[in-house]
Amino acid sequence: MKIEGSVAFITGGAMGVGKNVAEALLKEGAKVALADIAAEQGEATASDFRKAYGEDRAFFVKCDVGDEQSFKDAFASAVSKYGNIDLMLNNAGLVNEKRWQMMCSVNISGVVNGTQLAVEHMRKDKRGRGGVIINTASMVGLVTRFVFPVYVASKHAVVGFTSSWAKNPYLGDMGLRFGTVCPTAVDTAFQKFKDEQLLYPDEFKEMLKAISLMGVDQAVDGFMKIIKDDDSNGKNLAITKEGSKYAHNELVDG
Ligand SMILES: NC(=O)c1ccc[n+]([C@@H]2O[C@H](COP(=O)([O-])OP(=O)(O)OC[C@H]3O[C@@H](n4cnc5c(N)ncnc54)[C@H](O)[C@@H]3O)[C@@H](O)[C@H]2O)c1
């Protein structure tokens, strides 16, 4: 897709990966609507972006992605501000094995809510302009890890849901493209876990030592690759410190 002149709606856009992908898009001429539950941080990020890239280029809206009405209202306010959304990044996510229902609400319901809103808005067969929907999964959406099994399940859900949409035989008429990004560990606030957020914190720390964190810029490069790649429908982009490549799952991809 052509980034210049496009509009992106990014959940979890106040900080971390979402914020940094937003900035990469701004640098290439997009406008960004940042949606996040962290209002103070989100307002500050949008304000910094407006100063750097222009008054009409960035906008923050408070949104709890797990709450259908909150998401609907946030999406509607972005549409009313910018007229059209071309790129949907369902990126908000967290780890909390103790409060696992809340985690599933953000990681699964949030992605479903955002995808459904974007599909209805974008679909060409219902007077939309088409668009791209990229959902943030994780490497653990493609593999398994015993240290946080519910988080793993939530990210497998993102991969399965998004890959299923990508196989919709009517996508051509809808003018839509779907994909996921699947990074290993990225150096953001996300990684500052309290022990209670994990099922096996000590083993998690050992695991992390073995892979080590990648810089957020590396994750952003992966996002930009799949966003721009018009041939990426149905692809899951695995991102590691060594670079990024489309993961192939014979059962899912055929
Ligand atoms: N950092 C990593 O190691 C890593 C690795 C693989 C995948 N991911 C995934 O990448 C995504 C972004 O993670 P990050 O590293 O930028 O984390 P982060 O903690 O830096 O940012 C996550 C953002 O999501 C927001 N958020 C949380 N709950 C929300 C809700 N209910 N509604 C709206 N916004 C909400 C937070 O306020 C925050 O701004 C997540 O989906 C995460 O699961 C992260």
The ligand as an ORCA input file, in Angstrom:
! r2SCAN-3c Opt
* xyz 0 1
  N       7.380     -6.397     23.620
  C       7.441     -7.688     23.293
  O       8.362     -8.415     23.685
  C       6.408     -8.283     22.393
  C       6.718     -9.480     21.703
  C       5.756    -10.053     20.876
  C       4.529     -9.443     20.730
  N       4.256     -8.288     21.415
  C       2.952     -7.704     21.244
  O       3.124     -6.401     20.692
  C       2.027     -5.569     21.079
  C       2.548     -4.258     21.587
  O       3.376     -4.522     22.699
  P       4.449     -3.479     23.248
  O       5.712     -4.222     23.401
  O       4.424     -2.229     22.460
  O       3.834     -3.243     24.693
  P       3.647     -1.885     25.546
  O       3.243     -2.359     26.899
  O       4.821     -1.016     25.394
  O       2.407     -1.192     24.799
  C       1.133     -1.785     24.814
  C       0.104     -0.682     24.699
  O      -1.196     -1.275     24.750
  C      -2.015     -0.450     25.564
  N      -3.159     -1.181     26.096
  C      -3.174     -2.136     27.064
  N      -4.426     -2.512     27.333
  C      -5.234     -1.808     26.496
  C      -6.641     -1.752     26.282
  N      -7.494     -2.487     27.013
  N      -7.123     -0.903     25.335
  C      -6.281     -0.124     24.610
  N      -4.947     -0.123     24.775
  C      -4.427     -0.958     25.706
  C      -1.068      0.017     26.674
  O      -1.582      1.143     27.380
  C       0.182      0.313     25.866
  O       0.193      1.627     25.357
  C       1.214     -6.396     22.078
  O       0.109     -6.968     21.417
  C       2.167     -7.494     22.507
  O       1.486     -8.665     22.924
  C       5.165     -7.706     22.214
*
